């Protein structure tokens, strides 16, 4: 796939310098970065908020909040 990127001049300069230092073309370096980012995203599942966590908000047991009960249980 071919794409065109419009990078700020300073970013382009830094990326080109890194590519040259590593003996790569700018295309190869950008491809490596995109592939690595994709692999990281696939390996790291995004945290899903627990439905129970949402349900506990505002719950009370008489005059004692759930937070106070948890705190008391830790003592």
C-alpha positions in Angstrom: 0.0 0.0 0.0 1.2 3.5 -0.8 0.3 6.5 1.3 1.4 10.1 1.4 2.3 11.7 4.7 2.5 15.4 5.3 4.9 15.7 8.2 6.2 18.8 9.8 9.7 19.6 8.6 11.4 18.9 11.9 9.7 15.5 12.3 10.6 14.6 8.7 14.2 15.6 9.4 14.4 13.5 12.6 12.8 10.5 10.9 15.1 10.7 7.9 18.2 11.0 10.2 17.0 8.0 12.2 16.4 6.0 9.0 19.9 6.9 7.6 21.5 6.0 10.9 19.9 2.6 10.8 20.7 2.0 7.1 17.0 2.2 6.1 15.0 4.2 3.7 12.4 6.6 5.1 9.7 4.3 3.7 11.2 1.3 5.5 11.5 3.1 8.8 7.9 4.4 8.7 6.7 0.9 7.7 8.5 -0.6 10.7 7.0 2.0 13.1 3.5 1.3 11.8 3.9 -2.5 11.9 5.3 -2.3 15.5 2.5 -0.1 16.7 -0.1 -2.5 15.2 1.5 -5.5 16.9 1.6 -3.7 20.3 -2.1 -2.8 20.0 -3.0 -6.4 19.1 -1.0 -7.7 22.1 -2.4 -5.2 24.7 -6.1 -5.5 25.2 -7.7 -2.2 26.2 -9.1 -2.3 29.7 -12.8 -2.8 29.7 -14.6 -1.1 32.5 -16.4 -3.6 34.7 -20.2 -3.3 34.7 -20.1 -4.1 38.4 -17.7 -1.2 39.0 -20.3 1.1 37.4 -23.2 -0.4 39.4 -21.5 0.1 42.8 -21.5 3.9 42.5 -23.8 5.4 45.0 -24.5 2.1 46.8 -24.9 2.4 50.5 -25.6 -0.1 53.3 -27.7 2.0 55.6 -25.5 5.0 56.6 -22.3 3.2 55.5 -20.9 3.5 52.0 -19.3 0.7 50.1 -16.1 2.6 50.2 -16.2 2.8 54.0 -17.0 -0.9 54.2 -14.0 -1.7 52.1 -11.8 0.6 54.1 -13.0 -1.0 57.3 -12.4 -4.4 56.0 -8.8 -3.5 55.3 -8.1 -2.4 58.8 
